[in-house]
Amino acid sequence: MNKISINNFSDVEIEILNKLNKYGKGYIVGGAIRDILLGLKPKDIDFTTNLPYETLKDLFNKYNPKETGKSFGVLRIRVNDIDYEIAKFREDNYEDKDGLKIIPEEKKVSFVDDIKNDLARRDFTINAMAYNEEEGIVDLYNGQKDIENKVINFVGNAEERIIEDPLRVLRAFRFMSRLDFSLSENTIEAIKKQKDLLKNIPEERITMEFSKLLLGKNIKNTLTLMKDTGVLELIIPEFKATYDFDQCNPHHNLDLFNHIISVVSKVPADLELKYSALLHDIAKPIVQIFD
């Protein structure tokens, strides 16, 4: 695992971080920390702070800040053609239901002054780390250990995290596929119990997340686990008929499902090719005939 220091960030990013910590508390948070520890170039650099929204607008006035989520305390600035989000520390307002802590329909949040509360509402341990120069990495949920072990764990109660946002089921599989990680037993069991919540997610969001995982290098194991947890047939029902389907062909020593995922794993990481491989034989259980 790689180390992280202030030198991993640009002059602009250091300026933002220093300004946040001059007037309050500020951190770089989330996926950027994960990616640097993995030796990857972060796609986005996000900041979180205890400073009030109006103070943030004043501090970064020269960058013409945009109110992209005032109710959630999120400010966006654009510097040198790069977008940065600065968010206020938040915590979700939970209510107890059937032994689980659930966020109400309106999903109200409260603004808080402690980074610990903010990290507690993140999805996975590998995404629940923060950094500033004074404190180094703030890692309350063993995200670094999970990166070392190449395993995906939810933050806190796994079922609660899925109930908050069922798309996290596919996000778990996406990280498994793209990062070549595995899912912990606790993660797998929570997915099995709460997978039906995916039925409430718009098809466009499911397609977007599924397309991302399809391009991962660990796609063969990922699709197998999606089958074993019942998630794959939930989003593509036609796949159920391929499980253990005998192709009755001397040129195919695998059942239909394993043949399909083998092909998917071997084609280049091009989305059209991946989908073509995924669906090329999916109708065989219906149309197969013998002379």
N, C-alpha and C positions, 0 to 999 in steps of 0.2 A: 504494500500500500504506500502511496506517495504521501509526502508531508505537505503542509500548507503554511504559507507565510504571506506577509503583506506584499511581497514581490510577485505573487501570483496575479496581482490586480493592476489595472492601468492607472495612470496618474489621475484621470477623471474619477475613477471608482474610489481611489484613496482619498481624493478631495471630498467626495460625498460622505464617505465613512468618517473622516476626521471632523467634518462640520457637524454631523449628527452627534458625535461624541463630545464635541466642544460645548454644545448646548443641552445635551441630554445623554441618552444611551442609544447606540446604534450598532447594528450587525449586518453582515452579509449572511444570507440565510438560504437554506433549501438545496435545490438541485446543483447550484454552483459549487457548494462545499463537497457534495457527493462526487461530482465530476472531477474536481481537482484531485481528490483523494484516489480516484480511479485512474488518474493520469490522462483524463480527457479534457478537451477544451470546452468550458461551459457555454451553452447556447444563450443563457440569460444570466444577468447578475441582478438579484433582487435584494432589497434592503428592508430591514424592519427596525422600528424605533419606538421609544416612549414619548416622543415629541408630539404635541397636538397638531392637528391637521392645518390649522391656520398658521402656526409657526413654520411648518414645513413649506407652505406656499411663500412665506416671506423669505426664508433662507435660500430658496432656490428660484427666486423670482426672475433672475437673469436668464433662466432656461425656459421661461414661458410654461410653467407647470400646467398640466391638464388634470381636471378632476375626473378620473376614470371610475372611481368607486368611493365617493365621499361617505356614504353610509357605512362602508367597510374600512374607512380610513386609508384609502389607497390613492397615492399621487403618482402621476407619470411625468417624467421629464425626458427630453431628447437631447443628447449631447453627441456631437460628431457622428450623426446619423445612427446612433445607438439609443434604444429605448431602455429606460430604467424605471422600475417601480419601487416606490418607497411606501411601506405600509405601517400603520400604527400597530403596536402589540395588541392582539385580540384574544379573547377566549369565547367559546360558544356557551350559550345559555341552555343547559340541559334540564330535562325533566325525567323522572323515573317512570319506566313503563315495563312491566313484566320482567323486572329484575335487571333491566338494561337502562343506561343513561342515553336518552334520545333527545335530539335537537327538535324543537317544535317546528311545525310546518313553515312558519315565517323565518326560521333559521336566524334568529336575532343574535347579534354578537355584542359583547361589551368590550370597551377599550380598557386596557390594563397597563400597569407600569413595569411588569416583570416579564422578562423573556421566557421564563419557565412556563408561564401560562400559554404563551403563544406557541411554543414548541409542542405542547401537549395536544394541540388540535391538528397537528400534521398527520399525513396518512401513514407513511412508512418510516421506520427508524433511520434508514439511510437518507431520508429527506428531512429529518428533524434535527439537524445540526446547524449551529450558527457560529460566526467567527467575527472577532475584531482583534486589532493588534494587541490591545492590553490584556485581554483574557485568553486569547487563542481560541481553540475550538470549544464551544459549549455543546456537550454531547450527553444528554440526560438519559438516553434510551439505548445506549450501546450501539449506535449507528456505525462507529468505526469497527467494532468487533464483527458486526454483521457484514460489513464490506470485506473484512479479512476472510470471513467464512463463506462469503459469496451466497448469502441467504437473505430472503425477503421476510421481514417481520412487520406487522402493523404496530403502530404506537398504541400502547395500552390495550384495551379490550378490542380484539380483532372484529368481533361481530358488530360492536358499536360503530367502528370506523366504516364498515360496509354499509350499515343502515343509514349513516349520514350521507354517503354518496356511493350507491351501488356500482357505479362505473369503476370504483377502486378495485373491483374483482378483475376487470380486464387490465387495469394498470399494473396489478401485481404480475399478471402473466406477461405484460409488455416488458417489465423490468427483467423478468426471468429470461425472456427471449433475447432482448437486446444486450443485456449485461452478462449473459451466460451464468445466471444465478440459479439457485433452487428456491422453492418455497418451504418455509418451516411447516412442521406438522400442525402447529396451531393455526397458521394461515390457511392451510388446506382444509382443515375441519371447519373453520369459519366460513370459507367459501362454499363448502358443501351445504351448510345450513342456511345460508342467506342468498344463494345464487339466484333464486326466483325473483328477487328484487330487480334483477336486470330487465325483467319484462316491463318495468315502469320507465325505462330509459329510452329516449328518442333514438330511432334507428340511425340517424346521422351521427350521433355521438358514439354509438357502438361501432359503426363502420370506421370512424376515424381512429378509434383506439385499436380496433382489430387490425387495421392496415399497418399501424406502427409495429405491432408485435409480429406481424407476418414477415417483416424485413429483418428480424433478429437472427443471429447466428445459432441460437439454441432453439430454433423453431420446432425441430422434430420432438424434442422432449417436452416442449411447451404444449404443442397440440395433443400429445399423448396425455399429459396431465389434465388438460382441458376436457378431454374425453372422459377420463377417470373420475373427474369431479362433477360431470354432467353439464358443464358450462358450454361445451362445443355444440351439442345438439340443441341447447336452449337458444343459441343465436343462429345456428344453421341446422334446422331440424332434419334436413335430408341426410346429414352425416350419420344418423343413428343406424340406418340400414347398411352402412358400409362396415360396421363393427363386426369382426369375425366372419365377414362375407367371403365364402370360398369362390375364387375366380374361375375354378375348373379349367385351368389353362396351364399346360406344362411349362410355359415360359414365365409363369408367375409363381414363385414359391411363398409369397406373402399373402395374407388376407387383404381385402381391398383397402381397408383403412390404412394399414401399415405400408401398403404400396403407395398410396396417395401421399402420406407424409414423407416418405422416402424421396419421392420426386420433388416435393416442395423444398426439402432441405438441400437438394442438389442444384436447383436452378439458381442463376445469379440473383442478387438482391435488387431486383427491379419489380416494382409493385404489380405491373401488368403480367409479368411472367409468373410471379408468385400466385396471383389469383388464377391464372390459367392452369397452373399445376395443381392448385388446390381443388379446382372444380372439374378437371378434365375427365374424371371417371365417376363423378358423383351420382350420375343417373344409371350406372351399370346395373344395380340391383333391380331396376324397373324394366330396363330395355334388353337385358341380356337374353339371347336365344341361342339354341343349339340346333344344328342341322341333324 
